[in-house]
Each structure stands twice: as C-alpha cells, then as structure tokens.
Amino acid sequence: MNVNRATGYSLAAMPRVGLCTMVLALMTAGCAAPVAVQYSEPATAPATAFDGSYRSGILPTYASEDIPYSWCDTPGQLFITVANGQFTYAVQHPYFPGNVTPVFAAAIAQDGSFVGPGDDGTGHVFPWLRIYGQVHGTHMEGTIEGAKCKYVFIGDRT
C-alpha cells in the first residue's frame, strides 16, 4: 500500500478529481464577480507643510583640484525661506575671482525630499549643478554640487 508521508493517507484511498471537474471548477471561479479592493492613500503631508524659515549653516566638502580650496568658502544664507514648497539657495563666493554667486532652486516633494537645478553664477544652468536633500519634520539637510565646489548644509525651522 502506498502511503503519503506528509499526510499519512493511503494514496489509493484518496479521491480522484477528474479533468472535466477541475476545468469546470476553474471556469466557474473565473466567472465570479471581482472583489472590490479597499485601500487608503498613505498619509503624506502637502509640500506646503514644509513652508517657513530655516536657520541654516553650510560647509564646503570638496574643491576641484584646479582651484584653491579657499575659493569655495562661503558665508551661505543665514535663512532658507520655503514658500509653496519651493526655495532657492544662493551660494556666495567672496574669494572666487569675479565674486560669482550660483543660485540653486529646489522643489520639495510631499515626502520631504527636494531636488533642483543650479547655475554656475552667470545664469547658465547645467545638469551636473544641483541641490538635493530631505526635510524631516522641522530639520532640513542637503547637498549642493556646484561647478567647482561641493557643500553640505542644514537648516532648522524657526
């Protein structure tokens, strides 16, 4: 006698399902009305929930090999003002020849992440010049990648 080890039943004693019965069962199941799936949208804050002023600080983390590191020094912006989920960050370069001030524009998504383009200080926007980061509650952290310098910055809502 053949006994199935998993169930302990004799294979000869198990009922056999005919092919026609199986096909009929599958066809009937396919005719059933669709089940309504209920879900709720994830709770996300509107981008304007991040509006306000953030007291900020900035630190250069990289300078291109072809310039003195001091050219990347910047006083930054004392405040980052977010309005309608958007802000700009102007990076002054008082020691850089020509005293250029690149400007980076960011849009904040509902999850608090932000990203945006920047210019080279002359108004020319390039894809490799960018600002990106995240707002968590009342704290903002980000990175600015300029033409010759890279920075990290933080801000706390006042």
C-alpha positions in Angstrom: 0.0 0.0 0.0 1.3 3.5 -0.9 1.1 5.9 2.0 1.8 9.6 1.6 4.4 10.5 4.2 3.2 14.2 4.5 -0.5 13.4 5.1 -0.4 9.8 6.3 -3.2 8.9 3.9 -3.2 6.0 1.6 -2.8 7.2 -2.0 -5.4 4.5 -3.1 -7.9 5.9 -0.6 -7.7 9.5 -1.8 -10.5 10.7 -4.0 -9.5 11.3 -7.6 -10.6 14.5 -9.3 -11.4 14.1 -13.0 -10.1 16.6 -15.6 -13.6 17.7 -16.5 -14.4 18.5 -12.9 -11.2 20.6 -12.5 -11.8 22.5 -15.7 -15.4 23.2 -14.7 -14.3 24.5 -11.2 -11.7 26.8 -12.8 -14.2 28.2 -15.3 -16.7 28.8 -12.6 -14.2 30.6 -10.5 -13.3 32.9 -13.4 -16.9 34.0 -13.7 -17.2 35.3 -10.2 -17.7 39.0 -9.7 -14.5 40.9 -9.0 -13.7 41.6 -5.4 -13.6 45.3 -4.5 -10.2 46.1 -3.1 -10.2 48.8 -0.5 -7.2 50.8 0.3 -6.4 54.2 1.8 -4.0 56.7 0.5 -0.8 56.9 2.5 -0.8 59.9 4.9 1.6 62.3 3.2 2.0 66.0 4.1 1.4 68.5 1.3 4.6 70.1 0.2 3.4 73.4 1.7 3.6 71.8 5.1 7.4 72.5 4.9 6.9 76.2 4.3 8.7 78.5 6.7 12.1 79.9 7.5 15.0 77.6 8.3 18.1 79.0 10.1 20.9 77.4 8.1 24.6 76.6 8.0 26.8 75.4 5.2 30.2 73.7 4.9 32.3 73.1 1.8 33.2 69.4 1.4 35.0 69.4 -1.9 37.0 71.8 -4.2 38.1 70.9 -7.7 41.9 70.2 -8.0 42.4 73.2 -10.3 41.4 75.8 -7.7 42.4 76.8 -4.2 40.1 75.3 -1.5 39.5 78.8 -0.1 37.7 79.8 -3.2 34.8 77.5 -2.1 34.5 79.3 1.3 31.0 80.9 1.6 29.0 82.6 4.3 26.0 80.8 2.9 22.5 82.0 3.6 21.5 82.8 7.2 18.0 81.7 6.4 16.4 79.4 3.8 12.8 80.5 3.1 10.5 77.9 1.8 7.3 79.2 0.2 4.7 77.0 -1.6 7.1 74.0 -1.2 10.0 75.8 -3.1 13.1 77.6 -2.2 16.3 79.0 -3.6 19.8 78.9 -2.2 22.4 81.5 -3.3 26.0 80.4 -2.6 28.2 83.5 -2.4 31.9 83.1 -3.3 33.7 86.2 -1.9 37.1 84.7 -2.7 36.3 83.3 -6.1 37.6 85.5 -9.0 34.6 87.6 -10.2 32.7 87.0 -6.9 30.2 84.7 -8.6 27.0 83.6 -6.8 25.5 80.4 -8.1 21.8 80.0 -7.4 20.1 76.7 -6.8 16.3 76.3 -7.0 14.6 73.3 -5.2 11.1 72.0 -5.1 10.1 69.9 -2.0 8.0 66.8 -2.6 5.3 65.5 -0.3 7.7 63.1 1.4 10.1 66.0 2.2 12.7 65.2 -0.4 13.9 68.0 -2.6 15.9 68.4 -5.7 16.6 71.1 -8.2 19.0 72.7 -10.7 21.6 75.3 -10.2 23.5 77.8 -12.3 27.2 78.5 -12.5 26.9 82.0 -11.1 26.5 83.5 -14.6 22.9 82.3 -15.1 23.9 79.3 -17.2 22.1 76.1 -15.9 23.9 72.8 -16.3 22.6 69.3 -15.4 25.5 68.5 -13.1 24.9 71.6 -11.0 22.2 70.6 -8.5 20.8 70.8 -5.0 19.1 67.8 -3.3 18.2 66.6 0.2 15.4 65.9 2.7 13.3 67.7 5.2 12.4 65.7 8.3 9.8 67.5 10.4 11.5 70.8 11.2 15.0 69.8 10.1 16.5 70.2 6.6 19.6 68.6 5.3 21.0 68.8 1.8 23.9 68.8 -0.6 24.9 71.4 -3.2 27.0 70.3 -6.2 28.4 73.4 -7.9 30.8 73.8 -10.8 34.0 73.7 -8.8 32.7 73.2 -5.2 30.5 70.8 -3.2 28.7 71.6 0.1 26.5 70.1 2.8 24.0 72.3 4.5 21.5 72.0 7.3 18.6 74.1 8.5 16.2 74.1 11.4 12.8 75.8 11.1 12.5 78.8 13.3 
